[in-house]
Each structure stands twice: as structure tokens, then as C-alpha cells.
Amino acid sequence: MTRAVQQRVLVVEDDASLQQSYRTFFARHPSEFAAEVVCDGEQALDSLRRGRVDALLVDWGLPGISGFALVKAVRAQAKTRTIGVLMVTAKASPSDAVYALEAGADDYLSKPFDWNVLLARLRSLVRRSGWSAAGHALKRFDGLELDLDANRLRLKGRTVALTPKEMELLKVFAAKPDILHAQSYLWDCAWGYESDHWERTLIVTLSSLRRKLGPAWGPRLKAQKGRGYILETDSILR
């Protein structure tokens, strides 16, 4: 039997009572997670420099370096840009959710939250796709190369940084290009939990992916209203 890999989680939260609640929560799941709790962005950046982190839980309203600025900094560095990021926020409006996702978060959770919901979000965040479609680790289209094993995208030889959820979605499209994928199917592939706001999260993430695919490939990721999304390609998959 393959032993599950313990995922390292960094929690950035300035509220002392919630810090203790996080420690209690992670103590209940020692086989899945090893957590470190810090109180501000500076401590978080120091921890990220010191060692491996698989998932980052960031409070929006941090003192000093804001949660938004911290996520932007994480996404700007090659060493940390592929870390899964969950933004935890007291803000719950649709525009605030979009703001968090556009900052580079993979997902967001509004306070107060149910701890079982947090567990589901974390499991989704650290899940890594272990499959390689058609037995190949590399997908090539015209000017686009997707390394499934390394989770790396290259466009015309240039590496493009994707968030974990953007990468999972692109893998779905690369596995079956020129096929319409329902929104609910894409959500299940990349997130896999129930949410009242799943459509908004999916749309924002796909919009970010489309921008990162650039002028040659972005327009090929098309939405069909009320039906789903398709990645159109003129090339033969190799």
C-alpha cells in the first residue's frame, strides 16, 4: 500500500484565537497535514524561503503586508508560484471573491466557515493529478508544450507560470482537445467539492488561464454559453 504524502501547510493569520483553532484542526489530521501558523506576511515569506510548502492559507486582512500583496509576492517567485493558495476572508461579496482570485489565489473561503468545508477545500488544493493521458508525459500542439509530470507550460519555448487550478484545467483540455467540456465537469476535475459559488470561481480561473495562454492560444479557449468550454486546436496531438 502506498503511504500518503503529508502535505505541508503554511497558515497566515493574525487573530490569536483563530490561530489556536487552526492548530487544533491540523492536530486532528496528522497523517494528511503538517502545519505551521504564523501571524503576518513577513513571517510567512521567511518560512517560504526556509523550506517546502504545499499549500498556503492566507487571511485577507493581515497587518503590514496584506493578504493580497502576499499572494502576489508568492506568485511572482519561481520557487513559490506553484503553491496552492486559499484566501480566507471576512469579505464575501462577488467582487471581493474575484479580487482574491485575480490576485493569484486558487480558491477562497469566507469567514466564519465550517471546519469540514476547510478540510474539503484543503484536500482539493493539495491534490495533484497523477495521470498522464494516453501514457504520455508530454503534450505538444503548435507552439504549446505541456509537461504533465513537471506541471510546466511552455509557449514558443517560454515557460508560463500557472496556478495549480489553472494547470489542472489545462490538463483536462490537453487530454481531450476540440471537445466541449461542461462547466460542472471542469469544476469536478479541478476542485471536486460542492460550492454555492463554484461557477464564479471557475469563470475567473478560466479567464486568467486564457490570458496566460496569450494571443495565439487564449482565443482558442472558448466558452459556449450555457454549455461549457472547448480548447480548439489545428494541430495533431502527439
N, C-alpha and C positions, 0 to 999 in steps of 0.2 A: 504494500500500500504506500502510495506517495504521501509524504508528510507535507502538510500545508505550510507555505512560507509565511512567517509572521511579518505583517506589514507595519512599517514604522510611520507613525502619525505625529505630526507636529501641530499642536493646538496653540493658537494665539488669542488670548482672552484676558482682558484687564479686570474683570469682575471677580473678586476673590471667592464668592460663594459658588459661582459657575465654574471656576477653576477646579474647586473641590468636587463638584458634581461630575466634571469630565474625568477626573482621576478615579472616582468611584465607578463610573461607567466602564472605563477601559480595564479596570481591575476585574470586571466580570467577564471579560473576553480576552484572557491572556494568551490563548492559543492563536488568536487571529491578529491581535494588535499589540504593539509596544508603543506607548505614547509618552511624549514629552509635552508639558504645558508651560508656556512662557507668557509674560504679561504685556509685551509690546513688540513693535516691529523690529527694533534694534536687536533685541534678544533673539528674535526669530531669524534674522539674517545671519547672526553669529552662529546659530545652531545649524542653519543650512550650509554654511561654509565648512563646518566641522565634520559632517557625516551625511549618510544616506537618509533621505526622507521620501516616502512613497505617496503620502497624502498630507495636505495642508488644510487645516480648519482655521479660517480667519474671521475674526469678528470685524464687522464693518466699522464700528465707531471706536477705533483704538486711539489712545493718546499718542502724540508725536507723529510718527509715520502712520498714516491712515491705512485701513484695510485695503482700500482701493490702490493706494500707492505701493503697498507691499506686494500685492498681486502683480501689478505692472512690473515691479522690480524682479520678481520671480520669473516672469515670462520673458524678461529681457536677457537673462543669463543662460548660456548654453547648458550649464550644469544642472539648472533647476527648471528649465522651461517645460519639461515633460511631466513634472509632478502634478498629480491630480489635486485640484483646488476646489474646496467647498466654502463658499462665503456664508457666514452665519450673521443674520441681520435682524434688527428690530423693525427695519423698513420693509413694508410689504406691498407697496404699490407696483403696478406693472412696469412703470418707468424705472423704479429702483431696481427691479429684477433685471431688466435689460441692461442697466448701467453696470451691475455686477458681472453679468455675463460678458459684456463688451470689454470690461477691464481685463478679462482673461480667465475668470472663474469657469469651471466646468459645470457647476451646479450651485444652487443657493438654498438656504433653509431659513425660514422666518421664525423669530422668537415670539412667544415660547413654543418649544417643539416637543414632540413625543420622542423619548429615547429610542423606541423601536424604529421610528422613522429615521432617526440619525443612523442607526445601525444599517438599515437598508441602503441609505444614501452612501455610507462609507463602503459597504460591500460592492456597490455598483462602481464607486470611484476607483477602487484599487483593483478591480477585475481587469485582467489583461487577456486579450484574445490569444488562445493557444493554437488556433487553427491556421493552416496555410492552404488556401484554396487550390484545388487541383494538384496538391502535392508540391507546389512551387512556393518558394520563399520570396520571389521577386515578381512584380507585375510591371510590365512596360507598355506604355502607349506612346503616341507621338509626342516626344518631349517631356513625358511624365514617367517617373520611375518610383515605384512604391516598394520599399523593403519591408516585408511583413514581419520578419524576425527582429529587425532592429528598430521597427516603428519609425521609419525615416522616409520622408518625401523629398524627392528632387525634381525640380522643374528646369529643364535645359541645363542640367548639371549643377544647379544651385540648390542647396539644402534649404527647405522651408520648414519652419518650426510650427507644429500643430499641437494643440492641447490634446490630452488623452481622448476626450469625447469626439473631437474633430477627426482624430486618427481612426477611431473605431467606426465612425460613419463612412469615412473614405474607404476603409477596408470592405465594407458592405457593397459600396458602389463598384469597387475594383473587382470584387469576386464575380459580380453579375452586372457588367455594364450594359447599357442600352435596354435595361429592363426597369419598368416602373415599380418603385418600392413604396408601399403605403406608409403614411406618416406613423401609424401605430407600430408597424413592423420595425421601422428605423428606431423608434423610441425603445422598443423592447431589446433590440440588438445592442444599443449603446448604454442605456440606463437600466431598464428592466425592473422598474418598480412603479407602483401606482402613484399618480400625482394629479391634483386638480389643475395644475398649470403646465402640464407637460408640452402642450402644443407651442406655447410661447417660448419655452426653453429650447425646444427642437428648432424652431424657426430662427431664433437668434444664433444658435450654434451653426446651423447650415449657412446662414448669411455670412458669418465670419469665415467659414470654410471656403465659401465661394470667393470672397475677397482674396484669401490667401492663395487660391488656385490661379489667380492672376488673369490677365486679359485673354490668354489663349484657352484656358480651361475653365475659368469661372463661369462664363456664359453657357458652357456645356452642362453645368449642373442646373437643371431646370425643374421648376415647380409646375405641376398640373393641378390647378385649383380644385380642392376637394378630393383629390385622388392620391397625390404623393409626389415623389421626386425621382428623377432619372438622370444618370450621367451618360450623356451621348458621346460616342467616340467613332471616329472614322477608321481607327486602327484595329488590327487583329491582336487580340490578347496573346502574349507569348508565355 
